[in-house]
């Protein structure tokens, strides 16, 4: 989802740190992978908003969300 491999690595690290910090809020009635995916999407969107990088990246995220809902 990032513009480079370095961005992707940063996102992965930040998502897992965030998930670890907030694990007590996890609702065990829901799939962990779904929650983790949502954390990743939210992190990317927040980062792009901070950098004001909409355009194709934002469209790519919306497509990934639509694909995830289908599965």
MODELLER restraints for C-alpha pairs under 7 A, 6 or more apart:
rsr = mdl.restraints
at = mdl.atoms
rsr.add(forms.Gaussian(group=physical.xy_distance, feature=features.Distance(at['CA:1:A'], at['CA:8:A']), mean=6.49, stdev=0.5))
rsr.add(forms.Gaussian(group=physical.xy_distance, feature=features.Distance(at['CA:2:A'], at['CA:8:A']), mean=5.06, stdev=0.5))
rsr.add(forms.Gaussian(group=physical.xy_distance, feature=features.Distance(at['CA:15:A'], at['CA:39:A']), mean=6.42, stdev=0.5))
rsr.add(forms.Gaussian(group=physical.xy_distance, feature=features.Distance(at['CA:15:A'], at['CA:40:A']), mean=5.63, stdev=0.5))
rsr.add(forms.Gaussian(group=physical.xy_distance, feature=features.Distance(at['CA:15:A'], at['CA:43:A']), mean=6.91, stdev=0.5))
rsr.add(forms.Gaussian(group=physical.xy_distance, feature=features.Distance(at['CA:48:A'], at['CA:54:A']), mean=6.54, stdev=0.5))
